[in-house]
Structures are given as structure tokens and as C-alpha cells.
Amino acid sequence: MRPVEILLVEDNPGDVRLTQEALKEGKLYNTLRIVHDGIEALAYLRCEGAYADVARPDLILLDLNLPRKDGREVLAEIKGDDKLKRIPVVVLTTSEAERDILHTYDLHANCYITKPVDLEQFIRIFQQIESFWLTIVKLPPF
């Protein structure tokens, strides 16, 4: 069985480490790919340049506050692209602002999660993401 491909779009090294630790605690065989800004994320998803041979992700974990191209812009481009729009996008951010929540759902995010601050809660959130998105949900083939 092939690993579940997860693309993490995150510029904060601490959150990257927390995500890596949380996924190691999980039971699912996965490959975590990391990009650090919105432009890099879109290049990865479109298999451009250094990303010409990457596997398409089964799930995207997207921060909103990114350098070079904001996560909202990335989300809009993903959901506006016929080749990418079916990839589930989990917005994982520190913002609890109602306008951010509404705007990301208007852009067709699949879900919105506020990042917890401690490792134990972070691991619990990722176990739930893993359980729901990668075990229960039937993902679209590509």
C-alpha cells in the first residue's frame, strides 16, 4: 500500500516540527512534504521546476499567513484549477477571526482548524485529522 501523500504549506519552523511529531504519533503510513510559502506550494501542486516529479498530495494542510503568496490566494487558485480542486484542503491556522473562517469557506476550503498551542493538543488534532480525512473519508482518485 502506498503512503498517504500530505503537503504541508507552513512557514513557521516550530509548527512544521509539531506537525512532523504529530504525524509520527499517528498510525497511518504517510509521506509529509513541506513547502514554506504560497508560490512554492503552487509550483509543487503544478509539478513545476524542482517539483516536476513529485507525487500529487492526497491532502493539503494550508496555513493562511504565508510569505510571498497568502494562503487565501493559494486556496483560491487550488479551488479554481480543475486539476487541483478535488484535493481536500484543511486550513490550519492561528486565526480565530470570523472573517477568515467565512472567507476560507467561501473559497471552498474543506475544513478550518485553529492551531492549538501545546504539543498534546496538536497531536490530538492531527490524530483526528488523520482519522477523518485519511481513514474514514473516501478521497477522490486522481
C-alpha positions, -999 to +999 in steps of 0.1 A: +000+000+000+014+034-009+018+061+017-007+088+020+008+120+005+004+151+027+015+185+016+021+209+045+022+246+035+037+262+065+064+289+071+068+286+108+096+261+117+080+254+151+047+244+135+065+223+110+082+204+138+049+200+157+032+186+126+061+161+120+059+149+156+021+147+155+021+126+123+048+103+137+025+096+166-002+086+142-009+051+129-011+059+092+017+053+067+023+088+052+048+109+034+049+145+046+061+171+020+068+206+032+068+239+014+073+273+030+053+298+010+024+302-013+044+304-045+063+272-036+030+255-028+016+262-063+048+252-080+046+219-061+010+213-069+016+221-106+047+200-108+068+229-119+106+234-118+122+215-089+088+198-083+085+182-117+085+146-104+066+150-071+035+129-062+002+146-061-009+151-025-039+133-011-044+161+014-032+197+018-026+213+052-026+250+045-016+279+067-032+312+059-005+336+068+023+328+043+051+349+027+051+357-010+016+345-016-010+344+011-028+311+020-061+326+009-047+333-026-033+298-027-066+283-017-084+303-044-060+291-071-063+255-059-101+255-059-102+274-092-080+248-110-098+218-125-067+196-120-064+205-083-098+215-069-107+180-057-077+177-034-090+183+001-076+214+018-075+217+055-069+252+066-047+250+097-040+285+111-037+305+143-065+329+133-099+326+150-113+356+132-148+350+119-140+368+086-111+344+080-133+314+087-161+327+064-137+337+036-119+304+035-152+285+033-163+309+006-131+298-012-142+262-008-118+251+020-128+216+031-123+225+067-109+251+090-089+243+122-074+267+146-039+255+156-036+245+192-005+259+211+006+228+231+020+196+217-005+173+233-035+192+218-016+195+185-011+157+184-048+151+193-059+174+164-037+156+140-050+122+151-085+135+144-074+149+110-058+115+102-087+095+114-113+115+095-095+127+063-073+097+058-092+068+072-129+075+071-133+097+041-132+083+006-108+106-012-112+112-050-088+093-073-065+114-094 
